[in-house]
Amino acid sequence: MELLPGERIDQLRSGAVQIIQSAEVFAFSLDAVLLSAFAQVKANSRVVDLAAGNGAVGLFVAEQTRNQVTLVELQPRLADMASRSVTLNQLTNVNVVTSDLADTAQFVQKDTVDVVTCNPPYFKVSDQSVKNPNEHLALARHELTTDFETVCRVSAQLLKYQGKLFLVHRPDRLQELLSTLMQNGLAPKRIRFVHPKADREANMVLIEAIKAGKPDGIRILPPVVVYQADGTYTQEVAHLLYG
């Protein structure tokens, strides 16, 4: 497998998937690992991963299904990395589409998808925003080319009746996230907060929403705590990373 300058191949010791990374443009982090573990993918699930980056989430869940997994990424450089990772792992059920996620319904039929996953840009854009000077990282982290309403609208288009959206985001936007999901016919069902340490505020939130689900019945799951007091990973996180 040919690598471009600055690229490397990383592999979670807990799994067999190898992923082409580059600190210069994009490298997956813990949020992608947690999201892929949180997502409920069955052996016949048709999956679409929106804002796929270098493909980490889609690649992590691809081995759980025999059905097609489509990775949608706007940036050609990241989509190319994802495509080469698909080849590297010899995954015949995964395809990568270079496109604005808003246009996903042009190449994935509406109402046919069982699971949508998304690790979207977290930060709103305003005149006061401090954006990363690296264009690749800025697009991945800031809502420069998409926003959460678009993610919800497209997910609702793609999902079958009772299909599920799994996403990771920031807790400080939780009220907006939940209301936007509901406005797009996606009922939040499971919420799990992620805390750096047990005595720290949550800095991530994992959300499952169901298309056309009943509006009540939200479950708040036990939190993920990333680090123990001594700075080492907790047992759960260590298991996800190292097996």
Sine and cosine of phi, psi and omega as CSV:
sin_phi,cos_phi,sin_psi,cos_psi,sin_omega,cos_omega
0.00,0.00,0.86,-0.52,-0.02,-1.00
-0.98,0.20,0.76,-0.65,0.04,-1.00
-0.95,-0.32,0.58,-0.81,0.10,-1.00
-0.99,0.13,0.31,-0.95,0.03,-1.00
-0.81,0.59,0.72,-0.69,0.00,-1.00
1.00,0.04,-0.13,0.99,-0.02,-1.00
-1.00,0.01,0.40,-0.92,0.06,-1.00
-0.56,-0.83,0.24,-0.97,0.09,-1.00
-0.94,-0.35,0.85,-0.53,0.02,-1.00
-0.92,-0.38,0.44,-0.90,0.02,-1.00
-0.55,-0.83,0.79,-0.61,0.14,-0.99
-0.92,0.40,0.73,-0.69,0.00,-1.00
-0.93,0.36,-0.22,0.98,0.03,-1.00
-0.99,0.10,-0.14,0.99,-0.04,-1.00
-0.54,-0.84,0.07,-1.00,-0.08,-1.00
-0.99,-0.11,-0.13,0.99,-0.12,-0.99
-0.96,0.29,0.78,-0.63,0.09,-1.00
-0.97,-0.25,0.66,-0.75,-0.09,-1.00
-0.75,-0.66,0.76,-0.65,0.06,-1.00
-0.98,0.21,0.81,-0.59,-0.08,-1.00
-0.81,-0.58,0.33,-0.95,0.15,-0.99
-0.43,-0.90,0.86,-0.51,0.04,-1.00
-0.90,0.44,-0.36,0.93,-0.03,-1.00
-0.96,0.29,-0.50,0.87,-0.06,-1.00
-0.84,-0.54,-0.63,0.78,0.00,-1.00
-0.06,-1.00,0.69,-0.73,0.16,-0.99
-0.63,-0.77,0.72,-0.69,-0.02,-1.00
-0.92,0.39,0.41,-0.91,0.00,-1.00
-0.76,-0.65,-0.20,-0.98,-0.13,-0.99
-0.87,0.49,-0.51,0.86,-0.03,-1.00
-0.87,0.49,-0.59,0.81,0.04,-1.00
-0.92,0.38,-0.63,0.77,0.01,-1.00
-0.91,0.42,-0.71,0.71,-0.01,-1.00
-0.91,0.40,-0.65,0.76,0.00,-1.00
-0.90,0.43,-0.69,0.72,-0.01,-1.00
-0.91,0.41,-0.52,0.86,0.06,-1.00
-0.97,0.26,-0.54,0.84,-0.02,-1.00
-0.96,0.27,-0.56,0.83,-0.03,-1.00
-0.90,0.43,0.64,-0.77,0.01,-1.00
-0.97,-0.24,0.99,-0.13,-0.04,-1.00
-0.93,-0.36,0.82,-0.57,-0.02,-1.00
-0.99,-0.12,0.11,-0.99,-0.11,-0.99
-0.90,0.43,-0.37,0.93,-0.01,-1.00
-0.89,-0.46,0.30,0.95,-0.07,-1.00
-0.95,0.30,0.78,-0.63,0.19,-0.98
-0.99,0.10,0.84,-0.54,-0.16,-0.99
-0.85,-0.52,0.65,-0.76,0.18,-0.98
-0.80,-0.59,0.77,-0.64,0.07,-1.00
-0.95,-0.32,0.92,-0.40,-0.01,-1.00
-1.00,-0.01,0.54,-0.84,-0.06,-1.00
0.81,0.58,0.81,0.58,-0.24,-0.97
-0.95,0.30,-0.27,0.96,-0.04,-1.00
0.87,0.49,-0.76,-0.66,0.04,-1.00
-1.00,0.03,0.23,0.97,0.18,-0.98
1.00,-0.06,0.14,0.99,-0.15,-0.99
-0.83,0.56,-0.80,0.60,-0.08,-1.00
-0.89,0.46,-0.75,0.66,-0.01,-1.00
-0.88,0.47,-0.63,0.78,0.02,-1.00
-0.93,0.37,-0.61,0.79,0.00,-1.00
-0.90,0.43,-0.60,0.80,-0.06,-1.00
-1.00,-0.02,-0.22,0.98,-0.13,-0.99
-0.88,0.47,-0.53,0.85,-0.04,-1.00
-0.96,0.27,-0.16,0.99,-0.01,-1.00
-1.00,0.05,-0.18,0.98,-0.07,-1.00
-0.74,-0.67,0.52,-0.85,0.13,-0.99
-1.00,0.01,-0.21,0.98,-0.07,-1.00
-0.99,0.11,0.05,-1.00,-0.08,-1.00
-0.96,0.29,0.63,-0.78,0.11,-0.99
-0.85,-0.52,0.85,-0.53,-0.03,-1.00
-0.93,-0.38,0.82,-0.58,0.03,-1.00
-0.98,-0.21,0.80,-0.60,-0.05,-1.00
-0.91,-0.43,0.88,-0.47,-0.05,-1.00
-0.64,-0.76,0.75,-0.66,-0.05,-1.00
-0.96,0.29,-0.64,0.77,-0.13,-0.99
-0.99,0.14,0.87,-0.50,-0.04,-1.00
-0.84,0.54,-0.59,0.80,-0.02,-1.00
-0.90,0.43,-0.67,0.74,0.00,-1.00
-0.95,0.31,-0.64,0.77,0.04,-1.00
-0.88,0.47,-0.60,0.80,0.05,-1.00
-0.91,0.40,-0.66,0.75,0.06,-1.00
-0.87,0.49,-0.70,0.72,0.01,-1.00
-0.88,0.47,-0.68,0.74,-0.01,-1.00
-0.89,0.46,-0.67,0.75,0.01,-1.00
-0.94,0.35,-0.52,0.86,0.09,-1.00
-0.93,0.38,-0.60,0.80,0.08,-1.00
-0.86,0.51,-0.72,0.70,0.03,-1.00
-0.90,0.43,-0.68,0.74,-0.01,-1.00
-0.84,0.54,-0.62,0.78,-0.04,-1.00
-1.00,-0.05,0.03,1.00,0.03,-1.00
0.81,0.59,0.70,0.71,0.00,-1.00
-1.00,-0.04,0.95,-0.30,-0.07,-1.00
-0.99,0.12,-0.19,0.98,-0.05,-1.00
-0.97,-0.23,0.24,0.97,-0.04,-1.00
-0.87,-0.49,0.74,-0.67,0.14,-0.99
-0.79,-0.61,0.45,-0.90,-0.04,-1.00
-0.88,-0.47,0.75,-0.66,0.02,-1.00
-0.87,-0.49,0.79,-0.61,0.05,-1.00
-1.00,0.00,0.96,-0.26,-0.12,-0.99
-0.25,-0.97,0.41,-0.91,0.25,-0.97
-0.90,0.44,0.75,-0.66,-0.03,-1.00
-0.87,0.49,-0.39,0.92,0.03,-1.00
-0.88,0.47,-0.38,0.93,-0.06,-1.00
-0.98,-0.18,0.21,0.98,-0.12,-0.99
-0.85,0.52,-0.58,0.81,-0.04,-1.00
-0.92,0.39,-0.13,0.99,0.07,-1.00
-0.97,0.24,-0.38,0.92,-0.03,-1.00
-0.78,-0.62,-0.07,1.00,0.18,-0.98
-0.84,-0.55,0.85,-0.53,-0.07,-1.00
-0.88,0.48,0.66,-0.75,0.02,-1.00
-0.90,0.44,0.49,-0.87,0.09,-1.00
0.87,0.49,0.51,0.86,-0.02,-1.00
-0.84,-0.55,-0.06,1.00,-0.18,-0.98
-0.98,-0.22,0.71,-0.70,0.02,-1.00
-1.00,0.09,-0.63,0.77,-0.10,-1.00
-0.69,-0.73,0.79,-0.62,0.22,-0.98
-0.92,-0.39,0.75,-0.66,0.13,-0.99
-0.91,-0.41,0.50,-0.87,0.02,-1.00
-0.39,-0.92,0.80,-0.61,0.18,-0.98
-0.92,-0.40,0.99,0.11,-0.21,-0.98
-0.99,0.12,0.17,-0.99,0.17,-0.99
-0.85,0.53,0.70,-0.72,-0.11,-0.99
-1.00,0.04,-0.46,0.89,-0.29,-0.96
-0.95,-0.31,0.77,-0.64,0.12,-0.99
-0.91,0.42,0.38,-0.92,0.01,-1.00
-0.95,-0.31,0.78,-0.63,0.08,-1.00
-0.57,-0.82,0.07,-1.00,0.03,-1.00
-0.88,0.47,-0.39,0.92,-0.03,-1.00
-1.00,-0.04,-0.08,1.00,-0.06,-1.00
-0.90,0.44,0.68,-0.74,0.15,-0.99
-0.98,-0.19,0.97,-0.23,-0.09,-1.00
-0.99,-0.11,0.52,-0.85,0.02,-1.00
-0.89,0.45,0.74,-0.67,0.01,-1.00
-0.92,0.40,-0.32,0.95,0.08,-1.00
-0.98,0.19,0.90,-0.43,-0.11,-0.99
-0.85,0.52,-0.66,0.75,-0.01,-1.00
-0.88,0.48,-0.71,0.70,-0.02,-1.00
-0.95,0.31,-0.59,0.81,0.02,-1.00
-0.88,0.47,-0.69,0.73,0.00,-1.00
-0.91,0.41,-0.56,0.83,-0.01,-1.00
-0.96,0.29,-0.47,0.88,-0.15,-0.99
-0.96,-0.28,-0.37,0.93,-0.07,-1.00
-0.88,-0.47,0.52,-0.86,-0.04,-1.00
-0.98,0.20,0.88,0.48,-0.02,-1.00
-0.99,0.13,-0.58,0.82,-0.07,-1.00
-0.87,-0.50,-0.15,0.99,0.06,-1.00
-0.48,-0.88,0.09,-1.00,0.07,-1.00
-0.53,-0.85,0.08,-1.00,-0.11,-0.99
-0.93,0.37,-0.54,0.84,0.03,-1.00
-0.88,0.47,-0.64,0.77,0.02,-1.00
-0.91,0.42,-0.68,0.74,0.05,-1.00
-0.84,0.55,-0.71,0.70,-0.02,-1.00
-0.92,0.39,-0.70,0.72,-0.02,-1.00
-0.88,0.47,-0.72,0.69,-0.01,-1.00
-0.92,0.38,-0.66,0.75,0.03,-1.00
-0.86,0.50,-0.68,0.73,0.01,-1.00
-0.90,0.43,-0.58,0.82,0.06,-1.00
-0.90,0.43,-0.68,0.74,-0.14,-0.99
-0.97,0.22,-0.61,0.79,-0.18,-0.98
-0.95,0.32,0.59,-0.81,0.20,-0.98
-0.92,0.39,0.22,-0.98,0.20,-0.98
-0.83,0.56,0.81,-0.59,-0.03,-1.00
0.95,0.31,0.16,0.99,0.14,-0.99
-0.92,0.38,0.30,-0.95,-0.16,-0.99
-0.85,-0.52,0.65,-0.76,0.15,-0.99
-0.96,-0.28,0.76,-0.65,0.09,-1.00
-0.87,-0.49,0.78,-0.63,-0.05,-1.00
-0.59,-0.81,0.31,-0.95,0.10,-0.99
-0.81,-0.58,0.64,-0.77,-0.05,-1.00
-0.42,-0.91,-0.28,-0.96,-0.03,-1.00
-0.97,-0.25,0.70,-0.71,-0.05,-1.00
-0.89,0.46,-0.45,0.89,-0.05,-1.00
-0.94,0.35,-0.15,0.99,0.07,-1.00
-0.94,-0.34,0.28,0.96,-0.16,-0.99
-0.86,0.51,-0.70,0.72,-0.02,-1.00
-0.86,0.51,-0.70,0.71,0.03,-1.00
-0.90,0.43,-0.66,0.75,-0.02,-1.00
-0.87,0.49,-0.75,0.66,-0.05,-1.00
-0.91,0.41,-0.67,0.74,-0.03,-1.00
-0.93,0.36,-0.60,0.80,0.01,-1.00
-0.93,0.36,-0.63,0.77,0.10,-0.99
-0.84,0.54,-0.76,0.65,-0.04,-1.00
-0.88,0.47,-0.64,0.77,0.00,-1.00
-0.89,0.46,-0.37,0.93,-0.01,-1.00
-0.97,-0.26,0.31,0.95,0.08,-1.00
0.96,0.26,0.41,0.91,0.00,-1.00
-0.90,-0.43,0.93,-0.36,-0.10,-1.00
-1.00,0.01,0.88,-0.48,0.06,-1.00
-0.88,0.47,0.72,-0.69,-0.07,-1.00
-0.83,-0.56,-0.63,0.78,0.01,-1.00
-0.74,-0.67,0.71,-0.71,0.02,-1.00
-0.76,-0.65,0.74,-0.68,0.03,-1.00
-0.70,-0.71,0.85,-0.52,0.00,-1.00
-1.00,0.04,0.52,-0.85,0.01,-1.00
-0.89,-0.45,0.84,-0.55,-0.03,-1.00
-0.92,-0.40,0.70,-0.71,0.06,-1.00
-0.85,0.53,-0.70,0.71,0.10,-0.99
-0.64,-0.77,0.26,-0.97,-0.11,-0.99
-0.87,0.49,-0.50,0.87,-0.06,-1.00
-0.99,-0.16,0.22,0.97,0.00,-1.00
-0.94,-0.33,0.42,-0.91,0.09,-1.00
-0.91,0.41,0.44,-0.90,0.06,-1.00
-0.90,0.44,0.63,-0.78,0.08,-1.00
-0.88,-0.48,-0.02,1.00,0.12,-0.99
-0.59,-0.80,0.38,-0.92,0.12,-0.99
-0.65,-0.76,0.72,-0.70,0.08,-1.00
-0.98,-0.19,0.74,-0.68,-0.06,-1.00
-0.75,-0.67,0.72,-0.69,0.19,-0.98
-0.94,-0.34,0.75,-0.67,0.06,-1.00
-0.76,-0.65,0.55,-0.83,-0.05,-1.00
-0.91,-0.42,0.73,-0.68,0.05,-1.00
-0.92,0.39,0.78,-0.62,0.01,-1.00
0.88,0.47,0.45,0.90,0.06,-1.00
-0.98,0.20,0.31,-0.95,0.06,-1.00
-0.92,0.39,0.56,-0.83,-0.12,-0.99
-0.96,0.27,-0.17,0.99,0.00,-1.00
-0.95,-0.30,0.02,-1.00,0.09,-1.00
1.00,-0.01,0.44,0.90,0.06,-1.00
-0.93,0.36,0.72,-0.69,0.06,-1.00
-0.94,-0.34,0.77,-0.64,0.10,-0.99
-0.99,-0.15,0.94,-0.35,-0.08,-1.00
-0.99,0.15,0.31,-0.95,0.11,-0.99
-0.83,0.56,0.57,-0.82,-0.09,-1.00
-0.95,0.30,0.37,-0.93,0.24,-0.97
-1.00,0.00,0.80,-0.59,0.13,-0.99
-0.94,-0.35,0.83,-0.55,-0.16,-0.99
-0.99,0.17,-0.76,0.65,-0.10,-0.99
-0.89,-0.46,0.59,-0.81,0.17,-0.99
-0.98,0.21,0.13,-0.99,-0.05,-1.00
-0.85,0.53,-0.50,0.86,-0.04,-1.00
-1.00,0.06,0.09,1.00,0.06,-1.00
1.00,0.00,-0.06,1.00,0.07,-1.00
-1.00,0.06,0.37,-0.93,0.00,-1.00
-0.91,0.41,0.57,-0.82,0.14,-0.99
-0.92,0.38,0.25,-0.97,-0.06,-1.00
-0.85,0.52,-0.68,0.73,-0.03,-1.00
-0.89,0.46,-0.74,0.67,-0.04,-1.00
-0.94,0.35,-0.64,0.77,0.05,-1.00
-0.86,0.50,-0.62,0.78,0.02,-1.00
-0.90,0.44,-0.66,0.75,0.02,-1.00
-0.90,0.43,-0.61,0.79,-0.06,-1.00
-1.00,0.10,-0.61,0.79,-0.19,-0.98
-0.87,-0.49,-0.19,0.98,-0.01,-1.00
0.99,0.11,0.00,0.00,0.00,0.00
